[in-house]
Amino acid sequence: MLALAEYVRERTGAKQVRVLAHHRLSGGAIQNNDALTLACTGGQRPGRHELVVRSDAPSGVDASMTRAQEFQVLQCAFHAGVTVPEPLWLCEDDAVMGRAFCVMARVKGTAHARTLVRADMEPGQARSLVRQLGVELARIHSVKPPLQALDFLQMPTGSAALARVHTCRALLARVPEPHPVLEWALNWLEDCAPDGGELTLCHGDFRTGNYMVHEGRITGVLDWEFARWSDPIEDLGWLCARCWRFGAFDKPVGGLGYKADLFEAYTQASGRAPNPDQVLYWEAMASVGWAVIALQQAQRHLSGEQPSLELALTGRIVPEMELDLLHYMAMLGGAH
């Protein structure tokens, strides 16, 4: 951590930087997140600073962007008024800590999904939190292409839905065993893809577990490594997907609340009223997408590149995603 302290000293012009505390944060199955507390004397940012240092894990998944790209997305979201940790510095010099990393302010609260879902919030508190999620999504979706700062994000050719189908199909093809339910679901999603609509910035992994909550307020939207240009309804579907309700299946918005509140807040903040059937379609797409990521996570373990019980167990949830898909196909009229 001394190298990081020296890096911060150089960036702030401080006379001295002392490391007060350092520990690895939980979560971050694809990236490493470290909490760092520093005391700066003099310079542009004197005083105590609670920071997060985000760097690459030993192995990754194909869809994850680089730290430099994620930092650019985070900056755009910050300037668009999204509640995110303030992005401070990006370092691509491997000499500092052996890999690229970015530094951001650390925000208060918890992002632990099961803690939030099981918090037994009062109905009014839960409703308020769901409405805040709608507003945050509206702010994210206010960022639209073309945007020079995000020129590394590929524009979908044709509809965003078909682009996602083709991406998932290509990634699934690299998994060395068959998954007929996923293949069938992708065929159905391709056949029933909605027409191409508006494209906006999408978070790509907006769900309970990827935002911080403190005293009933969202304090930071996290983990932007899957951000892309897409149909804004994709983010709504991902948030509402059964796989991200953590057992609270009767509360479709991240296991916390109800779509009516989410949609109302989102419509008021964005001027864009979600189509409920399209949200369901993107929920099904989310189940496929998460299943493919889970298979990739398992391969990181099975290949020997990054032995990890957590990665191995992630691969074991795929049958649950497949059952969810059968549920969605029945709801959407695709099961025959």
N, C-alpha and C positions, 0 to 999 in steps of 0.2 A: 504493500500500500504506500510505501514511501515514494515510489515512482509516480503514483497517482497524485500524491500530495505535491510533489515537485511540479507536475504538469499543471495543477490548479494554480500553484504559485506563479508560474510563468504566464498563465492566461489572465490572471487578475492583477498582476503586478504587486502582489502582497510581499511584505518583508519576510513573513514567516507563516507557514501553514503546518498545523499540528493535527495528526489523526487522533480523534477522540474515541471513535468506535468504528467497527467494521464487521459485517456478517452477511452471509448469503441469504437472500430472500427466498421464501418458498414459491412454488410455481415456476413458470419459465421453463417448460419442458423443451422448448426449442431454442431459447436464448438464456444466457446466464444473467441474473440480476443481483447486484450486490448493493447493500446499504452502506453508505459511507458518511460519517459525521466528522466535519473538519472545523477547526478554529483558525480564521485568517486574521493576521495582524497587518493593518495598513492595506494599501492597494484599492482597487475599485469595489471590492466586496468585503469589507471588514466584518468580523463577527463570526458567529456560529452558523454553519450551513449543513443541512441534512439533505443528502444527495442520493441518487440512484445511478449506478454505473451499469450500463447494459452492453453486453458483449456476446459474441458468437459462442454457442456451445461447441463441443468437439465435432459434432455432426449435425446436419440439419435436414430439412425437407425442401423439395424442389421449389415450392411456391413461395417460400420465405424470401423477402428482399434483404439486401445488404444493410448494414448499420447506417451507412451514409444515406441510402435511399429512405430508410425508415425515419432518419433524423429530418430529412427534407419534408416528408409527409407530416411529421409532428409539428414542424414549424408552420406549415400551411394551415393545419388545424388550429394551432394556437392563435394565429392571426385572424382566423375566421370566427373566433369567439368560442370554440369548443373548449370545454373544461378539461384541459390536459395538464400534466406536469410541465412546468416551463422548460423547454429545451435550452440547454446552456452551451454545451460544447460538443463537437465531433472530433475525434482523433483517429486518423487512418495510418498513423505511424506505428508499425509493429514493434518498434524499439521500446515503447513505453510499457506495454504489458503483454506483448507477444501476439496481439490481434487488435483489430479495429474495435473501437468502443464509442459510446456516446454517454454524455453526462446530463442528467436532468434533475430538477428539484424533486425532492421527496414530499409527497402529500400525505395527510393524515387519513386514517381510516383502515378498513379491511376490504379486500377483494375476494375473500374466501367464499366461494359460491354456496357451499352447504351451510356455512354460518349465516349468510344473508337469508337464504331460503328458510332456515329453521329459526329465524330470529323472533318469530311470533309477533310481528309488528301489528299495531292497531290498523284497522282497515284504512283509516285516513292517512296514516304514514305510508302504507304500501301503495295507496293510490297516488300520493304525492311523488313517490319515488318512480313509479311507472310513468307518470307524466313528465318528470325530469328526463327520463330516457327518451321520450318522444321529442323533447326540445333539443337534446344533444344530437340526436340523429338528424333533425332538421338543420342544425348548424353544420354538421358534417356535409350534408347534401347540398349546402349552399355553395360549396366549392365545385366548380364545373370546368371542363376542358374547353378550349386549350389553355394550358397553364405552363409557362416555360419552366418553372421550378420543379414541375412534376413530369417533365417530358420523357422520363425513363419509364413511365407507366404506359403499357400498351393499350391502344384503343381497340375495343372489340370490333371485329369485322362482322357485319350483320347484327343480329340481336344479341344482347348481353346473355340471355338465357342459353342460346346455342353455343356461345363462346365458353360458358361454364361447362356445358355438357362435353364439349370437345376436349377441354382441359382435363376434366375428371376422367374421361375415357382414356386419354393418353397416359395419365399417371397410373391408372388402374392396370393398364397393359404392362407396366413395369413390375407389377407384383407377381412373384413366381408361383401363384396358385390361382385357380379359377374362383370367381365369386358370382355365380349366376344371378342372384337376386339383385346385386348392384348393376350388373350388365343389363338385366331386364329393365330395371328402374331408369337407367340412362336412356334406353331406347324409348321408353314412355315419355320421359322428360323432353327428349328431342322432338317426338311427334307432337307434343302438346305445348311446345314453347310459345310464350306470348310474343306478339310482334315487337320489334325493336321500338323502344321508347326513349325517354330522356336518359342521358348519361350524366352521372355525377360522381364525385369521390365517394367511395364506399369503404367503410372500415375493414370489412371482410371477415371479422371475428368479433362482432359486437354482441356480447352476451354477458350474463351474470358470471362473474369470475374475472372479467376483463375491465371492470370499472371499480374504483374505490368509493366507499361510502363511509361518511363520518357524521354521526348525529343526524341521520336521516337525509343528508345531502350528498349528491355526487361530487366528489372532490377531484376526480381524475379519470379520464378514459385512457386505458392502457393498451399496450401490445398492438401496434399498428403494422406489423410485418407482413400482413396479407392484404393491405390496402390496394385498391384498384379502381379504375373507371368502370362503372357498371350501372345497372338499373338500381335506383335507390331502394326499390322494394326488396332487393336481395338482403340488405341489412335488417329490415323488419322481419323477414322470414327467418333469418339466422337467429335473431333474438327470441323468436316465438317457437322455434323448433322443439319437438318433444325431447330431443337429446340434450337440450340445455335447460330443462326444467328441474333437474336434480331430484326427481321423484315426485315433485308437486305438479302432477299432470293436470290437475283441475285449474291451475293458474298458468295460462299459456305464455304470459310475458315473463320469461326467465324464471318461472317458478314463484313470481312475486305478485302478479296481479292479472289484469284483464285487458283484452285487446281494445275494448271500447275506450278506455282511458288513454291508452297508448295512441290510438288512431286520432282521437280528438285533439290531444296535445300536439301531435305531429302535424295535423292539418292546420291548426291555428298558427303554428310557428313557421310552416313551410309554404302554406297555400296549396298544398298538394294532398288530396284525399286518397288514402290507400284503397285499392281494390281488394276486398277480403279474399276472393278466390285466388288472386295473384299472390297474395301473402302465403296462402296455403301451398301454392305451387313452389314458392321459394323455400318454404319449410321442408318440403320433400327434397329439394335440391340440397339443402343444408345437411340432411341426413346422409346423402351420398357423399357430399364433400367431407364431412367429418369422418365417415367410414374410411375414405381413401387416405386421409391424413393419419388416422389410427393405424392403418396398414403400413404406411410409411414409417411411422414411429416404431412399430414392431420390427421392421427391417433394419432400423438403425441398431437395434439390440442383436438381432439374429445374425447380422453380417459380422459382428464382432467389432464394429467400428466404435460403438459406444455401449458396452454392456451396462444394462440398467433394468432393474426389476420394474420400475415405473413405466419404462418404454415397452417392456414385454407385456405388462398387464394392459396397457392401452390398446394393444392389438387384440385383446380378448373381448373388447366391447363391441366388435363388429357385428356379431349376431343380433345384438340389441338394436343396432342401427337398421339391420335388415328387417327386423320385425316392425320397427317404426315405419319403414318404407311400405310394407304391406298394408299397414294401417292407413297411410296417406293415400296410397293408390285406391283403396276402397272408398275413402272419402271423396276423392277427386274423380271417381268413375273409371279408374284404370285397371281394376282387378277383374279379370275374366277367367 
